[in-house]
Amino acid sequence: MNCPLHQLNGKRALITGGNRGLGLALAKGLAAHGADVVLVARTETQLQQAAAAIRQTAAVKVDTFAIDLDRSSELEAFFENVVDTAGPVDILVNCAGVNLRGPAETIDLDTWQQVLRLDLTAPFVLSQAFCRHRRRLDQPGRIINICSLLSAGGRPTTAAYAAAKTGLLGLTRALAVEWAPYRINVNAIGPGYFRTEMTEPLYQDPAIGRWVLDRTPLKRWGTPDELVGAALLLASEAGRFITGQIIWVDGGWLASL
Ligand SMILES: NC(=O)c1ccc[n+]([C@@H]2O[C@H](COP(=O)([O-])OP(=O)(O)OC[C@H]3O[C@@H](n4cnc5c(N)ncnc54)[C@H](OP(=O)(O)O)[C@@H]3O)[C@@H](O)[C@H]2O)c1
């Protein structure tokens, strides 16, 4: 039986990027604790596979919506459509993201803007729509933003991603303060290195693989399910007095000199 503090029965969580990788692991984890889930991403086949996998392990309602979150101006109407179709959303997890690498000197403006649109603008616009939705219902809400070690430091060829993810952490704090009167808690999770489709090329590169192990005190990569504990804390009653924080789930990376 689940701990009552971490129960999510009767709640619905919308997870962007919920069709694979970290987003799917978060969706599975929230569903395992009773939350209905809404999975949002572009790839319809992966959305259906993810929904089937969740339904196999949890007796919850799973809805899927395919959309390109790059289309910033359509996201408010999209969110309203989700609510009309699937029902009220209590928890918003902004997990979809992309890291388009390139030397800062030469990275083109389109690439820069694409990363910012997906990794920063989409979470902002969805958060705005979520806030208005919760206020209309006069109900509290939770937002969880998936940040990165690049929210805390820089690496070569990651200027756009680092700018977006550091911005996402700033946005987390600003919204937490501004929306506290509405009982909307806004927090972030900062993952270290987890093996997913996004990081597979890094994982396969022997030099980078060694560097990650050297820098991670726990001496291994994270597995996506290891983000669930932090998300549960931030989504459930257990975290009701936590807002404006980031929880680093990084195997000790940022604690190490
Ligand atoms: N893996 C790590 O070590 C790590 C570390 C720190 C932070 N993160 C962050 O964690 C998040 C998830 O990353 P991941 O490792 O799980 O990567 P991933 O496997 O590549 O997943 C990315 C997710 O974002 C969705 N997405 C990408 N572009 C989209 C678009 N234009 N519109 C809608 N959805 C889009 C993808 O679905 P579709 O392609 O189907 O749209 C997919 O669900 C990202 O924000 C990433 O920056 C990851």
Ligand as a Chemical Component Dictionary entry (heavy atoms), coordinates in Angstrom:
data_LIG
# 
_chem_comp.id                   LIG 
_chem_comp.type                 NON-POLYMER 
_chem_comp.pdbx_formal_charge   0 
_chem_comp.three_letter_code    LIG 
# 
loop_
_chem_comp_atom.comp_id 
_chem_comp_atom.atom_id 
_chem_comp_atom.alt_atom_id 
_chem_comp_atom.type_symbol 
_chem_comp_atom.charge 
_chem_comp_atom.model_Cartn_x 
_chem_comp_atom.model_Cartn_y 
_chem_comp_atom.model_Cartn_z 
_chem_comp_atom.pdbx_ordinal 
LIG N1  N1  N 0  18.820 12.159 -20.029 1  
LIG C1  C1  C 0  19.511 12.966 -19.242 2  
LIG O1  O1  O 0  20.608 12.608 -18.758 3  
LIG C2  C2  C 0  18.989 14.331 -18.912 4  
LIG C3  C3  C 0  19.721 15.096 -17.998 5  
LIG C4  C4  C 0  19.246 16.347 -17.642 6  
LIG C5  C5  C 0  18.060 16.815 -18.173 7  
LIG N2  N2  N 1  17.381 16.066 -19.065 8  
LIG C6  C6  C 0  16.120 16.617 -19.577 9  
LIG O2  O2  O 0  15.092 15.682 -19.407 10 
LIG C7  C7  C 0  14.116 15.872 -20.422 11 
LIG C8  C8  C 0  13.817 14.549 -21.089 12 
LIG O3  O3  O 0  15.003 14.120 -21.716 13 
LIG P1  P1  P 0  15.293 12.598 -22.113 14 
LIG O4  O4  O 0  16.668 12.312 -21.693 15 
LIG O5  O5  O -1 14.164 11.737 -21.669 16 
LIG O6  O6  O 0  15.335 12.770 -23.698 17 
LIG P2  P2  P 0  14.557 12.054 -24.888 18 
LIG O7  O7  O 0  14.478 10.595 -24.684 19 
LIG O8  O8  O 0  15.188 12.579 -26.122 20 
LIG O9  O9  O 0  13.099 12.635 -24.741 21 
LIG C9  C9  C 0  12.745 13.917 -25.185 22 
LIG C10 C10 C 0  11.250 14.034 -25.086 23 
LIG O10 O10 O 0  10.850 15.326 -25.538 24 
LIG C11 C11 C 0  9.872  15.179 -26.566 25 
LIG N3  N3  N 0  10.023 16.254 -27.540 26 
LIG C12 C12 C 0  11.159 16.612 -28.187 27 
LIG N4  N4  N 0  10.892 17.605 -29.039 28 
LIG C13 C13 C 0  9.554  17.870 -28.942 29 
LIG C14 C14 C 0  8.677  18.784 -29.584 30 
LIG N5  N5  N 0  9.117  19.654 -30.502 31 
LIG N6  N6  N 0  7.382  18.775 -29.231 32 
LIG C15 C15 C 0  6.913  17.903 -28.295 33 
LIG N7  N7  N 0  7.701  17.038 -27.643 34 
LIG C16 C16 C 0  9.001  17.014 -27.974 35 
LIG C17 C17 C 0  10.188 13.820 -27.193 36 
LIG O11 O11 O 0  9.063  13.265 -27.851 37 
LIG P3  P3  P 0  8.869  13.374 -29.470 38 
LIG O12 O12 O 0  10.221 13.278 -30.086 39 
LIG O13 O13 O 0  7.966  12.236 -29.784 40 
LIG O14 O14 O 0  8.208  14.684 -29.689 41 
LIG C18 C18 C 0  10.552 13.012 -25.967 42 
LIG O15 O15 O 0  9.393  12.593 -25.292 43 
LIG C19 C19 C 0  14.650 16.955 -21.349 44 
LIG O16 O16 O 0  14.111 18.198 -20.998 45 
LIG C20 C20 C 0  16.141 16.940 -21.055 46 
LIG O17 O17 O 0  16.730 18.176 -21.314 47 
LIG C21 C21 C 0  17.817 14.839 -19.451 48 
# 
loop_
_chem_comp_bond.comp_id 
_chem_comp_bond.atom_id_1 
_chem_comp_bond.atom_id_2 
_chem_comp_bond.value_order 
_chem_comp_bond.pdbx_ordinal 
LIG N1  C1  SING 1  
LIG C1  O1  DOUB 2  
LIG C1  C2  SING 3  
LIG C2  C3  SING 4  
LIG C2  C21 DOUB 5  
LIG C3  C4  DOUB 6  
LIG C4  C5  SING 7  
LIG C5  N2  DOUB 8  
LIG N2  C6  SING 9  
LIG N2  C21 SING 10 
LIG C6  O2  SING 11 
LIG C6  C20 SING 12 
LIG O2  C7  SING 13 
LIG C7  C8  SING 14 
LIG C7  C19 SING 15 
LIG C8  O3  SING 16 
LIG O3  P1  SING 17 
LIG P1  O4  DOUB 18 
LIG P1  O5  SING 19 
LIG P1  O6  SING 20 
LIG O6  P2  SING 21 
LIG P2  O7  DOUB 22 
LIG P2  O8  SING 23 
LIG P2  O9  SING 24 
LIG O9  C9  SING 25 
LIG C9  C10 SING 26 
LIG C10 O10 SING 27 
LIG C10 C18 SING 28 
LIG O10 C11 SING 29 
LIG C11 N3  SING 30 
LIG C11 C17 SING 31 
LIG N3  C12 SING 32 
LIG N3  C16 SING 33 
LIG C12 N4  DOUB 34 
LIG N4  C13 SING 35 
LIG C13 C14 SING 36 
LIG C13 C16 DOUB 37 
LIG C14 N5  SING 38 
LIG C14 N6  DOUB 39 
LIG N6  C15 SING 40 
LIG C15 N7  DOUB 41 
LIG N7  C16 SING 42 
LIG C17 O11 SING 43 
LIG C17 C18 SING 44 
LIG O11 P3  SING 45 
LIG P3  O12 DOUB 46 
LIG P3  O13 SING 47 
LIG P3  O14 SING 48 
LIG C18 O15 SING 49 
LIG C19 O16 SING 50 
LIG C19 C20 SING 51 
LIG C20 O17 SING 52 
# 
